[in-house]
Amino acid sequence: MARRTKEEALETRNRILDAAEHVFYEKGVSRSSLADIAQAAGVTRGAIYWHFENKGDLFTEMFDRVLLPLDELKIASTDPSEPDPLGRMRDLCILCLRDTATDERRRRVFEILFLKCEFVEEMGPVMERHQTNMREGLASIEQALRNAITRNQLPADLDVVRASRVLHSFISGALRDMAVLPDVFDVATNAERHVAAMLDALRLSPALRVGAGESPAS
């Protein structure tokens, strides 16, 4: 009986997340209320508060679940014992871009994040969480780059701080551009070539070397 209750609770939670995703996409986050989401999910507002603290918490959980498939590759790329950290980073970037282009849920959630979310008032904590995620993401990229240097996959004098920012900007920019102009930015077809070009820049660009005309990024 307890197991059945747990399964029902999980089913309700997922139904609320699905409903929030569609309501946020259709109306925008700021114009969506918990009452709208409850109606779409076929539950009461009380049921939403049982699973989530507020709309911001619901938004965060909705976003986090599309990132879960990427965690394994991220962990592998930052593991010092990984024999091919650059390969794992390449796989991670391609998966992120291609899945966002081809997976309806992931594409919808990123479009909500980039185009339909105002980080004001009740969404303030979500902005803080987003900033934390970005800092953690940059730190993960830096560690992966250091691992790749250790494995002689990247130049020893690569400025890993600057390179991590360039790589992060490339991925986030590609995701945002795809949401704005999906017919122009055909990421599904060109993900591998785009990522290969970015990794070539890490290997070959003089501007990404320590001491290349200016002090290292801090």
DAZI-V533105 format. One record per pair of residues at least 4 apart in sequence whose ideal C-beta (glycine too) atoms are under 7 Angstrom apart, sorted by the first residue. I is the first residue (numbers start at 1). GAP is how many residues later the second one is. Records with the same first field share a line. If there is no record, write none. Layout:
# DAZI-V533105
I: GAP  GAP
This chain:
# DAZI-V533105
1: 4
2: 4
3: 4
4: 4
5: 4
6: 4
7: 4
8: 4
9: 4
10: 4
11: 4
12: 4  31  35
13: 4  38
14: 4
15: 4  26
16: 4  21  25  27  32  35
17: 4  44  45  48
18: 4
19: 4  18  21  22
20: 4  17  38  42
21: 4  41  84  87  88
22: 4  18
23: 4  9  13  14  17
24: 4  5  8  88  92
25: 83  86  87  91
27: 4  5  9
28: 4  88
29: 30  83  87  88  89  94
30: 88
32: 4  5
34: 4  11  14  21
35: 4  10
36: 4
37: 4  11
38: 5  6  7  10
43: 4  5
45: 4
46: 4
48: 4  10
52: 5  6  9
53: 4
54: 68
55: 4  67
56: 4  66  67  69  70
57: 4
58: 4
59: 4  67
60: 4  66  69
61: 4
62: 47
63: 4  46  50
66: 39  40  43
67: 4
70: 4  22  25  26
71: 4
72: 4
73: 4  15  18  19  22
74: 4  18  66
75: 4
76: 6  12
77: 5  8  11  12  15  67
78: 62  65  66  69
80: 67
82: 6  65
84: 4
85: 4  59  62  63  66  68
86: 4  62  67  68  113
87: 4
88: 4
89: 4  55
90: 4  105  109
91: 4
92: 4
93: 4  78  102
94: 4  97  98  101
95: 4
96: 4  75
97: 4  77  90  94  97
98: 4  89  90  93
99: 4  7
100: 6  7  10  75  78
101: 6  77  86  87
102: 86
103: 4
104: 4
105: 4
106: 4
107: 4
108: 4
109: 4
110: 4  65  69
111: 4  5  68
112: 4  5
113: 4
114: 62  65
115: 64
117: 6
118: 5
119: 4  5  7  8
123: 4
124: 4
125: 4
126: 4
127: 4
128: 4
129: 4
130: 4
131: 4
132: 4
133: 4
134: 4
135: 4
136: 4
137: 4  31
138: 4  26  27  30
139: 4
140: 4
141: 4  23  26  27
142: 4  18  19  22
143: 4
144: 4
145: 4  9  13  15  18  19
146: 4  14
147: 4
148: 5  6
149: 5  7  9
154: 4  48  49
155: 48  54
157: 52  53
158: 5  44  50  51
159: 4  49  50  51  57  58
160: 4
161: 4  55  56  57
162: 4  46  55
163: 4  39  45
164: 4
165: 4  52
166: 4  42
167: 4  31
168: 4
169: 4
170: 4  28
171: 4
172: 4
173: 4
174: 4  11  13  20
175: 4
176: 4
177: 4  8
178: 4  7  9
181: 4
186: 4
187: 4
190: 4
191: 4
192: 4
193: 4
194: 4
195: 4
196: 4
197: 4
198: 4
199: 4
200: 4
201: 4  7
202: 6
206: 6
207: 5
210: 6
211: 5
